[in-house]
Amino acid sequence: MIIKPDNYTYETMPEYMDDVPGARRIKADLDLITVDYIPDVVYDTKDGVDLHLQILQPKIFNKEDVLFPCIIYVQGSAWKKQNCYRDIPNLSKLASRGYFVAIVEYRHSEIAHFPAQIIDTKNAARYVLAHKEEYCIDANRTIIMGNSSGGHTSSMVGMTFRSGLFDEPINDEILDFKGIVNLYGSIELTLRYGFPITLDSQLPTSPEGMVMGWNILEHMEETEKANSKTYAAYDYPPMLIMHGTKDRLVFCQQSVNLFQACQEAGKDVTFYLVEGSDHGGPAFYQEEVLDIYEAFFAKCFKKNNASKEAL
């Protein structure tokens, strides 16, 4: 087969159909989702420090008009400097199912105390929404999700974004999360013995003490402002909580307490105890759990559509 050079499109490029003895043919599945990784996108600069996003962008070959749901994901780090690359392989599993994922870097506890992490994450979401056309995002289907200290941040963001608390907007984009996913979050800083292997727990040198900037034992009432369950009666979308039953870093009682507080407030909350799991790990990305995430997302998006129809 011979072809002459031309300005071919995919549609006009002739397919090679010559018979090649010994060669085998397979049919290309052109509807499969591929994932592009866009590293180190600066979404804001605070006090001379650039804050970045790690972006996982799903695509379908030759279908540029497809819009994907968006997950704003907060990487846990005990509120210290994050390794925002760590969960890219795991989160790629969600991206390959058709979800745009932006992994958020926040100001860590050595340069900024609470609520800087909440403020930063809300602004990261605003940056993404401002670029929704570039990233092929369906802004009406956005989830806030995070693990460990990122679970704390994601729950605080999701539970307060409608209230105006902990917010210093960088643009005019309106946040409208449809669901919250809190994975083994460190969400109750005042819970005594809530961090089993943190021997200096709640002292100024502990992770939770560092993010607050004080000895929590001496500032219990002020610290309750950083407890997710404090906002259980606020207006927020459905929440999914997952926590390992053998978590040594963040005692699962923290998630139990949040779940019960949300239930008592009459909120839409789902809780899974992951039997035998420690703090994170592959259990939270096994196929069964990925299916749980997807079912939760679908419920959140369907509930939002139903609300619009009711209006």
Rosetta blueprint (number, residue, H / E / L):
1 M L
2 I L
3 I L
4 K L
5 P L
6 D L
7 N L
8 Y L
9 T L
10 Y L
11 E L
12 T L
13 M L
14 P L
15 E L
16 Y L
17 M L
18 D L
19 D L
20 V L
21 P L
22 G L
23 A L
24 R L
25 R L
26 I L
27 K L
28 A L
29 D L
30 L L
31 D L
32 L L
33 I E
34 T E
35 V E
36 D E
37 Y E
38 I E
39 P E
40 D E
41 V E
42 V E
43 Y E
44 D E
45 T E
46 K E
47 D L
48 G L
49 V E
50 D E
51 L E
52 H E
53 L E
54 Q E
55 I E
56 L E
57 Q E
58 P E
59 K E
60 I E
61 F L
62 N L
63 K L
64 E L
65 D L
66 V L
67 L L
68 F E
69 P E
70 C E
71 I E
72 I E
73 Y E
74 V E
75 Q L
76 G L
77 S L
78 A L
79 W L
80 K L
81 K L
82 Q L
83 N L
84 C L
85 Y L
86 R L
87 D L
88 I H
89 P H
90 N H
91 L H
92 S H
93 K H
94 L H
95 A H
96 S L
97 R L
98 G L
99 Y L
100 F E
101 V E
102 A E
103 I E
104 V E
105 E L
106 Y L
107 R L
108 H L
109 S L
110 E L
111 I L
112 A L
113 H L
114 F L
115 P L
116 A H
117 Q H
118 I H
119 I H
120 D H
121 T H
122 K H
123 N H
124 A H
125 A H
126 R H
127 Y H
128 V H
129 L H
130 A H
131 H L
132 K H
133 E H
134 E H
135 Y H
136 C L
137 I E
138 D E
139 A E
140 N E
141 R E
142 T E
143 I E
144 I E
145 M E
146 G E
147 N E
148 S L
149 S H
150 G H
151 G H
152 H H
153 T H
154 S H
155 S H
156 M H
157 V H
158 G H
159 M H
160 T H
161 F L
162 R L
163 S L
164 G L
165 L L
166 F L
167 D L
168 E L
169 P L
170 I L
171 N L
172 D L
173 E L
174 I L
175 L L
176 D L
177 F L
178 K L
179 G E
180 I E
181 V E
182 N E
183 L E
184 Y L
185 G L
186 S L
187 I L
188 E L
189 L L
190 T L
191 L L
192 R L
193 Y L
194 G L
195 F L
196 P L
197 I L
198 T L
199 L L
200 D L
201 S L
202 Q L
203 L L
204 P L
205 T L
206 S L
207 P H
208 E H
209 G H
210 M H
211 V H
212 M H
213 G L
214 W L
215 N L
216 I H
217 L H
218 E H
219 H L
220 M H
221 E H
222 E H
223 T H
224 E H
225 K H
226 A H
227 N L
228 S H
229 K H
230 T H
231 Y H
232 A L
233 A L
234 Y L
235 D L
236 Y L
237 P L
238 P L
239 M E
240 L E
241 I E
242 M E
243 H E
244 G E
245 T L
246 K L
247 D L
248 R L
249 L L
250 V L
251 F L
252 C L
253 Q H
254 Q H
255 S H
256 V H
257 N H
258 L H
259 F H
260 Q H
261 A H
262 C H
263 Q H
264 E H
265 A L
266 G L
267 K L
268 D L
269 V E
270 T E
271 F E
272 Y E
273 L E
274 V E
275 E L
276 G L
277 S L
278 D L
279 H L
280 G L
281 G L
282 P H
283 A H
284 F H
285 Y H
286 Q L
287 E H
288 E H
289 V H
290 L H
291 D H
292 I H
293 Y H
294 E H
295 A H
296 F H
297 F H
298 A H
299 K H
300 C H
301 F H
302 K H
303 K H
304 N H
305 N H
306 A H
307 S H
308 K H
309 E H
310 A H
311 L L
